Amino acid sequence: MLKFVSTGDAGPSASTSTDSVDTHPASASTSTDPEQPASANTVQTSSESRKTVTDPGEVQAASVSTSTTRGVQSAADTSSSDPNRTVAAPPNDPADWPPVLTDFMRTELVRRGPFKPGLDFSFPKDKSRRAFHSGLLQRKLSNGEKIHRSWLTYSIKNNAVYCFCCKLFSTKYNKIIKEGVNDWSNINAILKHHESSPEHTQNMIKWRELDLRLSQGQTLDQIQMTIYEAERKRWRDVLTRLISITQSLAERNLAFRGSSEKLFQPDNGNFLKEVELLAKFDPIMENHLSKIKDGQTHAHYLGQHTQNELIQIVSGKILEAIVTQIRDSKYFSIILDCTPDISHQEQMSIILRSVALRGKPEIKEHFLGFVNVEATTGLNLSTVILNKLNELKISFEDCRGQAFDNGANMKGKNQGLQARLLRRNPSAVFVPCGAHTLNLVIADAAKSSKDAVGFFGHVQKLFTFFSAGTQRWSVLKKHVKITMKSWSDTR
């Protein structure tokens, strides 16, 4: 049986960053154990961020593009007599393509087309301060007419350009085919020389002809391609349902895995249980589970690696939607606080507050996640938050407010976090946390009164006495209609 796996420079076992979805098969061909357990991941979302991604189709493109190709087994079975042969679906970046491309790899790459970075990608500059730019995608003729260089593809990994069609079909060694070209000082001359070569013209014809035949369904192995497309659609449908299950569990903040990783076990966790439940009513999932039970497929995408990656994909799409909304609003304020978690790691929560301008203006608070901080000094916290905003490509110059608690490291006049951020942006006005300020006032006012200290002290002693045993608590409830609470050291 043929199985698609992700490949990279390290060989067939390597995986790409966002295109790879777990490709490890189950340990036994007839087992219903999806995969071995691993640490569970969580999705950090707010009520608003959950609204931004409610359609599984919005995140499907991030996971299905290469995942479905790797899962196409039945279609590939018809092309080889070796049941254990592996066909690799290459990643998008041309620098990660394997040296030898099979027909199935070449077909998948032609379907995708040349890889182009996102619109917000910043091309790195070389020592001479030169970099790739969008103008290189146009060729200017002697009569002034401009022609689009559809064959030019960019590699983020190598910061170089490749010829897409020649890398697909050429067997000769050329730097623009094998290693990529990043000589930005002479790039125009190099591209003009290459696109004028006869071999490039021949490879362009081969690429366009294959692309046309695939779009019109006129390939020579049309029966095989029909089976391939049917299997491709089946995997898309399966992954769409798995993404929906991932969103459902994440929105309710439920754990994904249990103590068992096998299907149809009472303790296999919420994810597999929802898969089993959906299979009772959905023919696609029913067929998928039957293939797993009968040993017809090993790449089932139900194991812990796939679950973790689906979580990260959904989380990434939510974060993209949040950042887009903040950029549309332009101005924002920062709210953050630090607290140690159960593993004794200092976690800083980051919230950005902005006004949504789409439709009726509405104030939105977006939770961006937790960030580990090594030190809670004003210097370190300011460095962490500025790096986080820079990573998300959100300009701190558009910040108009900052709100923290009243700790010395936060509101310090000279070395505090607010003072350091205020020096970077005088418009980021500091407003201390109202709840924390009120708590400090009430706590200090109560401590200054001997009567208040004595009253709360007696209440705490009564609570300690009656809560020491269930019989004492029953006696208290029998004679008193109110419920006693323990003394709180914080609020």
C-alpha positions in Angstrom: 0.0 0.0 0.0 1.3 3.4 -0.9 1.4 6.1 1.8 2.2 9.8 1.4 4.6 11.2 4.0 6.2 14.6 4.4 9.9 15.0 3.3 12.6 17.6 3.8 16.3 17.9 3.8 16.6 15.3 6.5 15.0 12.6 4.3 11.6 11.0 4.2 11.2 11.1 8.0 11.5 14.8 8.2 8.4 17.0 8.4 7.5 20.5 7.4 6.4 23.2 9.8 2.8 23.8 8.9 2.1 21.5 6.0 2.8 18.3 8.0 0.1 16.4 9.7 1.0 13.3 11.7 2.2 10.6 9.3 3.2 8.0 11.8 1.2 4.8 11.2 -0.2 2.7 14.0 2.2 0.1 15.4 0.0 -2.8 14.4 -1.8 -3.1 11.2 -5.0 -4.6 12.7 -4.9 -2.5 15.9 -7.4 0.3 16.6 -4.7 2.1 18.6 -4.4 5.5 16.7 -1.0 6.4 18.2 1.1 6.5 21.4 0.1 9.2 24.0 1.9 12.5 24.2 1.5 15.6 26.3 -1.8 17.3 25.5 -1.9 20.7 23.9 -4.5 23.4 24.6 -6.0 26.2 22.6 -6.0 29.6 24.3 -9.1 31.4 23.0 -11.4 34.1 24.2 -15.1 34.4 23.5 -14.4 36.8 20.7 -11.5 34.7 19.2 -13.7 31.6 19.1 -16.2 33.6 16.9 -13.5 34.4 14.4 -13.1 30.8 13.3 -16.3 28.9 13.3 -16.3 27.3 9.9 -13.9 24.3 9.6 -13.3 25.3 6.0 -11.5 28.4 7.1 -8.7 26.3 8.8 -9.0 23.4 6.4 -6.6 25.0 3.9 -3.9 25.1 6.5 -4.0 21.4 7.2 -5.6 19.7 4.1 -3.3 21.0 1.4 -0.7 18.3 2.0 -2.3 16.1 4.6 -4.9 14.7 2.2 -2.2 14.0 -0.4 -0.3 12.0 2.2 -3.4 10.0 3.1 -4.2 8.9 -0.4 -3.5 5.2 -0.3 -6.1 3.5 -2.4 -5.5 5.6 -5.5 -1.8 5.1 -5.2 -2.2 1.3 -4.8 -3.1 1.0 -8.4 0.2 2.4 -9.6 2.6 0.0 -8.0 2.9 -3.7 -7.4 4.9 -3.1 -4.2 2.4 -2.9 -1.3 4.9 -1.2 1.0 6.3 1.4 -1.3 6.2 5.0 0.0 5.4 8.0 -2.2 6.3 11.3 -0.7 4.3 14.5 -1.2 7.0 17.3 -1.2 6.5 20.4 0.9 5.7 23.8 -0.7 9.2 25.3 -0.2 11.3 24.3 -3.3 14.4 24.0 -1.1 12.8 21.1 0.7 11.9 19.1 -2.4 13.6 15.7 -2.6 16.2 15.3 -5.3 14.1 12.9 -7.3 10.5 13.6 -8.0 8.0 10.8 -8.7 5.0 11.3 -11.0 2.6 11.6 -8.1 4.9 14.3 -6.5 5.1 16.2 -9.8 1.4 16.0 -10.3 0.7 17.4 -6.8 3.2 20.2 -7.3 1.6 21.2 -10.6 -1.8 21.3 -8.9 -0.5 23.6 -6.2 1.5 25.9 -8.5 4.7 27.9 -7.6 5.0 28.7 -4.0 4.6 32.4 -3.0 5.1 33.9 0.5 2.3 35.7 2.2 1.6 39.4 1.6 2.9 40.3 5.0 6.2 38.4 4.6 9.3 40.6 5.0 12.1 39.4 2.6 15.5 39.4 4.4 18.2 41.7 3.1 21.8 40.7 2.3 25.0 42.5 3.4 24.5 45.1 0.6 20.9 45.8 1.9 19.4 44.2 -1.2 16.5 41.7 -1.1 13.9 39.9 -3.3 11.0 42.2 -4.3 7.8 41.8 -6.2 9.2 43.7 -9.2 11.2 40.6 -10.1 7.9 38.8 -10.8 7.5 41.0 -13.9 9.6 41.0 -17.1 9.7 44.2 -19.0 9.9 43.9 -22.8 11.6 46.3 -25.2 8.3 47.8 -26.1 7.5 48.6 -22.5 5.0 45.7 -22.1 5.3 43.7 -18.8 4.9 39.9 -18.6 4.3 38.0 -15.4 7.0 35.5 -14.5 4.7 32.7 -13.4 7.6 30.2 -13.3 9.5 32.1 -10.6 9.1 30.7 -7.1 10.7 31.8 -3.8 12.2 29.7 -1.0 11.8 31.1 2.5 14.3 28.5 3.8 17.2 29.5 1.5 16.1 33.1 0.7 16.6 32.3 -2.9 14.5 32.0 -6.2 14.1 28.9 -8.3 12.6 28.1 -11.7 9.5 26.1 -10.9 9.1 24.3 -14.3 12.8 23.5 -14.7 13.0 22.1 -11.1 10.1 19.9 -12.0 11.2 18.5 -15.4 14.9 19.3 -15.9 17.7 16.8 -15.2 20.6 19.2 -15.8 22.5 20.9 -13.1 21.8 24.7 -12.9 22.0 26.9 -9.8 18.5 28.3 -10.3 17.3 24.7 -10.4 19.3 22.9 -7.7 20.5 25.5 -5.2 18.5 28.6 -5.9 19.8 32.1 -6.8 20.1 34.9 -4.2 22.6 37.2 -6.0 20.2 40.2 -5.7 22.8 42.6 -7.3 22.7 40.6 -10.6 19.4 38.9 -10.3 17.8 40.7 -13.3 20.5 39.6 -15.7 20.4 36.0 -14.3 16.6 35.8 -14.8 16.7 37.2 -18.3 19.4 34.8 -19.3 17.6 31.8 -17.9 14.1 32.5 -19.3 15.7 33.0 -22.8 17.3 29.5 -22.8 15.7 26.8 -25.0 15.6 24.3 -22.1 13.5 26.6 -20.0 11.1 27.1 -22.9 10.7 23.3 -23.3 10.1 22.9 -19.6 7.5 25.7 -19.6 5.6 23.8 -22.3 5.7 20.6 -20.4 4.4 22.3 -17.2 1.6 24.1 -19.0 0.6 21.0 -20.9 0.4 18.9 -17.8 -1.5 21.6 -15.9 -4.0 21.9 -18.8 -4.5 18.1 -19.0 -5.0 17.9 -15.2 -7.6 20.7 -15.3 -9.5 19.1 -18.2 -9.1 15.5 -16.9 -7.3 14.4 -20.0 -4.3 12.6 -18.5 -3.3 9.3 -19.9 -3.9 7.5 -16.6 -7.4 9.0 -16.2 -8.9 6.0 -14.4 -6.0 6.1 -11.9 -6.4 9.9 -11.5 -10.2 9.5 -10.9 -9.5 7.0 -8.1 -6.8 9.4 -6.8 -9.2 12.3 -6.8 -12.0 10.3 -5.0 -9.6 9.3 -2.3 -8.3 12.9 -2.1 -11.9 14.1 -1.5 -12.5 11.5 1.1 -9.5 12.6 3.1 -10.6 16.2 2.9 -14.0 15.2 4.2 -12.4 13.3 7.1 -10.1 16.1 8.1 -13.0 18.6 7.9 -14.8 16.6 10.5 -11.7 16.2 12.7 -11.2 20.0 12.6 -14.8 20.5 13.7 -14.3 18.1 16.6 -11.1 20.0 17.6 -13.0 23.3 17.6 -15.8 21.8 19.6 -13.5 20.5 22.4 -11.3 23.6 22.4 -14.3 26.0 22.7 -15.4 24.1 25.8 -11.8 23.9 27.2 -12.1 20.1 27.4 -9.1 17.6 27.4 -8.6 15.7 24.2 -7.0 12.5 25.4 -7.5 10.0 28.1 -5.4 7.2 29.6 -6.0 5.0 26.5 -5.2 5.8 22.9 -7.3 3.0 21.4 -10.6 3.3 19.7 -13.7 1.9 21.3 -12.2 1.9 24.8 -14.0 3.5 27.7 -11.1 5.7 28.7 -9.8 6.8 25.3 -10.6 10.5 25.9 -13.0 13.1 24.4 -11.5 13.3 20.9 -11.8 9.7 20.1 -15.2 9.4 21.8 -16.6 12.2 19.6 -15.1 10.4 16.5 -16.9 7.3 17.6 -20.1 9.2 18.2 -19.9 10.9 14.8 -19.3 7.6 13.1 -22.7 6.3 14.3 -24.5 8.9 12.2 -22.0 10.0 9.5 -21.3 7.6 6.7 -17.9 9.2 5.9 -16.5 8.7 9.5 -18.2 5.3 9.6 -16.3 4.2 6.5 -13.1 5.7 7.9 -13.3 3.7 11.2 -14.2 0.5 9.4 -11.1 0.9 7.2 -9.0 1.3 10.4 -10.6 -1.7 12.1 -10.1 -3.9 9.0 -6.5 -2.9 8.7 -7.0 -1.3 5.3 -5.4 2.0 6.3 -2.6 3.0 8.7 -2.6 6.8 8.1 -5.8 7.5 10.0 -5.0 10.9 11.5 -6.7 10.1 14.8 -3.5 9.9 17.0 -1.9 12.3 19.4 0.4 13.9 16.8 -2.5 14.8 14.6 -4.6 16.1 17.5 -1.7 18.3 18.6 -1.2 19.7 15.1 -4.9 20.3 14.5 -4.9 22.3 17.8 -2.0 24.4 16.7 -3.5 25.0 13.2 -6.8 26.2 14.7 -5.0 28.3 17.3 -2.8 29.8 14.5 -5.8 30.7 12.4 -7.6 32.3 15.4 -4.5 34.4 16.2 -4.3 35.5 12.5 -7.9 36.6 12.7 -7.3 38.5 15.9 -4.2 40.3 14.5 -6.1 41.3 11.4 -8.9 42.8 13.5 -6.3 44.8 15.6 -4.6 46.1 12.5 -8.0 47.2 11.1 -8.7 49.0 14.3 -5.2 50.5 14.3 -5.1 51.8 17.9 -5.1 49.5 20.9 -4.2 49.2 24.6 -2.3 46.5 26.5 -3.4 44.6 29.6 -1.1 42.0 31.1 -0.3 40.3 34.4 2.1 37.6 35.6 1.5 34.6 37.8 3.3 31.3 38.4 1.7 28.1 37.2 1.6 24.7 38.8 5.0 23.8 37.3 6.5 27.0 38.9 7.0 28.8 35.6 6.2 32.5 35.5 3.5 33.0 32.9 2.6 36.4 31.5 -0.9 36.7 30.0 -1.3 39.3 27.2 -4.6 41.0 26.3 -5.0 43.6 23.6 -8.1 45.9 23.8 -9.3 47.7 20.7 -12.5 49.0 19.0 -13.9 46.9 16.2 -14.8 49.1 13.3 -16.7 46.6 11.2 -20.4 47.4 11.5 -21.4 49.0 14.8 -18.3 50.1 16.8 -17.7 47.7 19.6 -14.9 47.3 22.2 -13.1 44.0 21.9 -10.6 42.3 24.2 -8.4 39.7 22.6 -6.4 37.2 24.6 -3.1 36.5 22.7 -1.9 33.7 25.0 0.6 33.0 27.8 4.4 33.8 27.5 7.0 32.4 29.8 9.2 35.0 31.4 12.4 34.3 33.3 12.4 37.5 35.3 9.6 39.9 36.4 11.7 43.0 36.3 10.4 46.0 34.3 13.3 45.7 31.8 12.6 42.0 31.1 8.8 42.4 30.9 9.1 45.4 28.5 11.5 43.4 26.3 9.1 40.4 26.2 6.0 42.4 25.3 7.8 44.4 22.6 9.2 41.2 21.1 5.8 39.6 21.1 4.2 42.6 19.3 7.1 42.6 16.8 6.6 38.9 16.2 2.9 39.5 15.4 3.8 42.6 13.3 1.7 44.9 15.5 3.3 48.4 15.8 3.7 49.5 19.4 3.5 53.1 18.1 -0.2 52.6 17.8 -0.6 51.7 21.5 -2.7 54.3 23.3 -2.9 52.7 26.8 -1.4 50.2 29.2 -3.1 48.7 32.3 -1.2 46.7 35.0 -1.5 46.1 38.7 0.2 48.3 41.3 3.3 46.3 41.8 6.6 48.2 41.9 7.9 46.3 38.8 4.8 47.4 36.9 4.0 51.0 37.9 7.5 52.0 39.0 8.1 55.7 38.1 11.6 55.2 36.7 12.3 51.5 36.2 8.8 50.0 36.1 7.2 48.5 33.0 4.9 51.4 32.4 7.7 53.9 32.6 9.8 52.0 30.1 7.0 51.6 27.6 6.0 55.2 28.1 9.5 56.3 27.1 9.1 54.2 23.9 5.7 55.6 23.2 4.5 58.7 25.1 0.9 58.1 23.9 0.6 54.8 25.8 -1.0 56.3 28.9 -0.7 54.1 32.0 -3.9 53.4 33.9 -3.5 51.2 37.1 -5.9 48.2 37.5 -9.1 49.5 39.2 -9.8 46.1 40.9 -6.3 45.8 42.4 -6.4 49.5 43.5 -9.7 49.0 45.2 -8.5 45.8 46.9 -5.5 47.6 48.3 -7.6 50.5 49.6 -10.1 48.2 51.3 -7.4 45.9 52.7 -5.4 48.7 54.2 -8.5 50.4 55.5 -9.6 47.2 57.2 -6.2 46.6 58.7 -6.1 50.1 60.2 -9.2 49.4 62.3 -8.8 47.1 65.4 -12.5 46.3 65.4 -12.4 45.2 61.7 -9.3 43.0 62.3 -10.9 41.4 65.4 -14.2 40.8 63.6 -12.7 39.1 60.6 -10.4 37.2 62.9 -13.3 35.8 64.9 -15.1 34.9 61.6 -12.1 33.0 60.4 -11.8 31.1 63.7 -15.5 30.1 63.5 -15.0 28.9 60.0 -12.0 26.8 61.0 -13.9 25.3 63.9 -17.1 24.3 62.0 -15.4 23.2 58.8 -13.2 20.7 60.7 -16.0 18.1 60.7 -19.2 17.4 58.8 -21.2 17.0 62.0 -20.1 20.5 63.2 -21.0 22.0 59.8 -24.5 20.4 60.0 -25.1 22.0 63.4 -24.0 25.3 62.0 -26.4 25.1 59.0 -29.2 24.0 61.4 -29.0 27.2 63.5 -27.6 29.7 60.9 -29.1 30.5 57.5 -25.9 32.0 56.1 -22.8 30.3 54.7 -19.4 31.1 56.1 -16.4 31.6 53.8 -12.7 31.3 54.5 -10.4 34.3 54.8 -8.9 35.2 51.4 -5.3 36.5 51.3 -5.6 38.1 47.9 -9.0 39.5 47.2 
